[in-house]
């Protein structure tokens, strides 16, 4: 996985601790099952993924993330992974909205 410094900052991580842990990103417990199932479905079917969900950073801060991904296809046309973006959209959420 490659990512820019803003991605690590939004997740409260540093580059040396992300990498292999990306698959177990700190998705909020209330959103984890839904997001993981949607990501698995996207990877298996090639339909892509788009969602907003919460993460809980190491310091306990909860942030809202918008993520979107499309299937990455190998030379044989099979899905080999997902390519996408994630963006911290916490500041766009209505004030007072429960986290």
Legacy VTK file of the C-alpha trace (Angstrom):
# vtk DataFile Version 3.0
C-alpha trace
ASCII
DATASET POLYDATA
POINTS 99 float
0.000 0.000 0.000
1.172 3.498 -0.713
-0.212 6.570 0.937
0.603 10.185 1.466
1.352 11.760 4.858
-2.169 13.223 5.154
-3.649 9.713 5.155
-1.462 8.686 8.061
-2.240 11.894 9.935
-6.015 11.476 9.525
-5.789 7.967 10.954
-3.494 9.001 13.797
-0.723 6.729 12.527
2.847 7.106 11.405
4.139 5.409 8.242
6.172 2.776 10.091
3.067 1.516 11.968
0.632 1.436 9.053
1.515 -0.845 6.123
0.413 -4.367 7.019
-1.935 -3.011 9.661
-4.010 -1.165 7.056
-6.303 -4.185 6.758
-7.000 -3.875 10.463
-7.376 -0.096 10.359
-8.958 1.411 13.462
-12.506 1.322 12.112
-14.974 2.188 14.862
-16.497 -0.934 16.427
-20.039 0.123 15.427
-19.014 0.403 11.752
-16.405 -2.362 11.482
-18.569 -5.292 10.332
-20.450 -3.250 7.720
-17.286 -1.709 6.266
-15.300 -4.945 6.184
-18.174 -6.808 4.511
-18.521 -4.061 1.898
-14.766 -4.087 1.224
-14.710 -7.872 0.885
-17.692 -7.739 -1.479
-15.957 -5.063 -3.563
-12.782 -7.127 -3.784
-14.639 -10.328 -4.663
-17.044 -8.876 -7.219
-15.091 -5.953 -8.640
-18.052 -3.619 -8.061
-16.061 -1.072 -6.077
-16.637 0.528 -2.694
-17.881 3.887 -1.422
-18.790 4.676 2.177
-18.465 7.011 5.146
-17.483 5.472 8.441
-15.797 6.313 11.704
-12.296 5.485 12.814
-10.969 5.658 16.338
-7.425 6.966 16.512
-4.844 5.788 19.024
-5.497 8.855 21.175
-9.215 7.949 21.359
-10.336 10.664 18.947
-13.143 9.599 16.610
-12.974 10.887 13.024
-15.285 10.411 10.027
-13.705 9.010 6.875
-15.031 9.027 3.314
-13.533 6.192 1.286
-13.944 5.167 -2.313
-12.217 2.340 -4.184
-12.367 0.580 -7.526
-11.189 -2.872 -8.476
-7.597 -3.285 -9.619
-7.442 -5.927 -12.317
-4.524 -8.203 -13.096
-3.341 -9.099 -16.579
-5.846 -11.983 -16.739
-8.719 -9.628 -15.888
-9.246 -10.950 -12.364
-9.571 -8.627 -9.380
-6.202 -8.464 -7.593
-7.049 -5.721 -5.103
-8.661 -2.353 -4.610
-7.310 1.112 -5.407
-8.850 4.101 -3.804
-8.792 7.103 -1.571
-9.761 7.915 1.965
-10.410 11.413 3.231
-11.114 12.806 6.680
-14.530 14.486 6.408
-15.148 15.069 10.109
-15.369 18.839 9.633
-18.175 18.380 7.087
-20.428 16.573 9.559
-23.260 18.630 11.086
-22.378 20.144 14.482
-23.743 18.161 17.387
-24.199 14.999 15.334
-23.432 11.974 17.507
-20.117 10.331 16.831
LINES 1 100
99 0 1 2 3 4 5 6 7 8 9 10 11 12 13 14 15 16 17 18 19 20 21 22 23 24 25 26 27 28 29 30 31 32 33 34 35 36 37 38 39 40 41 42 43 44 45 46 47 48 49 50 51 52 53 54 55 56 57 58 59 60 61 62 63 64 65 66 67 68 69 70 71 72 73 74 75 76 77 78 79 80 81 82 83 84 85 86 87 88 89 90 91 92 93 94 95 96 97 98
